[in-house]
Amino acid sequence: MTDDAADGAGAGFFAPPPFRPAEALLQLQRTLRGLGGLTERGNQFLWKGRPVVALAIEGEALQLRIARRPAASPEWESRMAKNAAELRRLGDDVKLRVARWKDAED
């Protein structure tokens, strides 16, 4: 039995691709640009001139700060993505909040 089989990496299992925070940052930025209503400024996104999303790379993870509500001095929630599944959840969360903010305008 090889070492790969002993740790479960053989026998039909495969390792997910490594998480690359720089690539994840670019992917999330593309997602946020596609939402409409958000304006990009560096690694921040604004909703009607107010900061609502801030992105940063911290070691091997992507950190996202998202505002609970658009405000001049927002109350921030911090989230981390260390794999592709967490990255998708972050993108989905931002999409839901932007949709809520758009509905609140109507």
ZIUR-V917162 format. One record per residue. N is the residue number from 0. PSI is psi as a letter, one per 30 degrees, with the letter a starting at -180 (NA if undefined). Layout:
BEGIN
N&PSI + N&PSI
END
This chain:
BEGIN
0&k + 1&l + 2&e + 3&e + 4&e + 5&e + 6&g + 7&f + 8&f + 9&b + 10&h + 11&f + 12&l + 13&l + 14&k + 15&l + 16&l + 17&k + 18&k + 19&j + 20&e + 21&e + 22&e + 23&e + 24&e + 25&e + 26&e + 27&e + 28&e + 29&e + 30&e + 31&e + 32&e + 33&f + 34&f + 35&k + 36&f + 37&k + 38&k + 39&k + 40&j + 41&b + 42&g + 43&l + 44&k + 45&k + 46&j + 47&h + 48&f + 49&k + 50&k + 51&f + 52&k + 53&k + 54&k + 55&l + 56&k + 57&j + 58&b + 59&g + 60&l + 61&k + 62&k + 63&k + 64&k + 65&k + 66&k + 67&e + 68&k + 69&k + 70&l + 71&e + 72&i + 73&l + 74&j + 75&k + 76&k + 77&k + 78&l + 79&k + 80&k + 81&g + 82&l + 83&e + 84&e + 85&e + 86&e + 87&e + 88&e + 89&e + 90&e + 91&e + 92&e + 93&e + 94&e + 95&e + 96&e + 97&e + 98&e + 99&e + 100&e + 101&e + 102&e + 103&f + 104&e + 105&NA
END
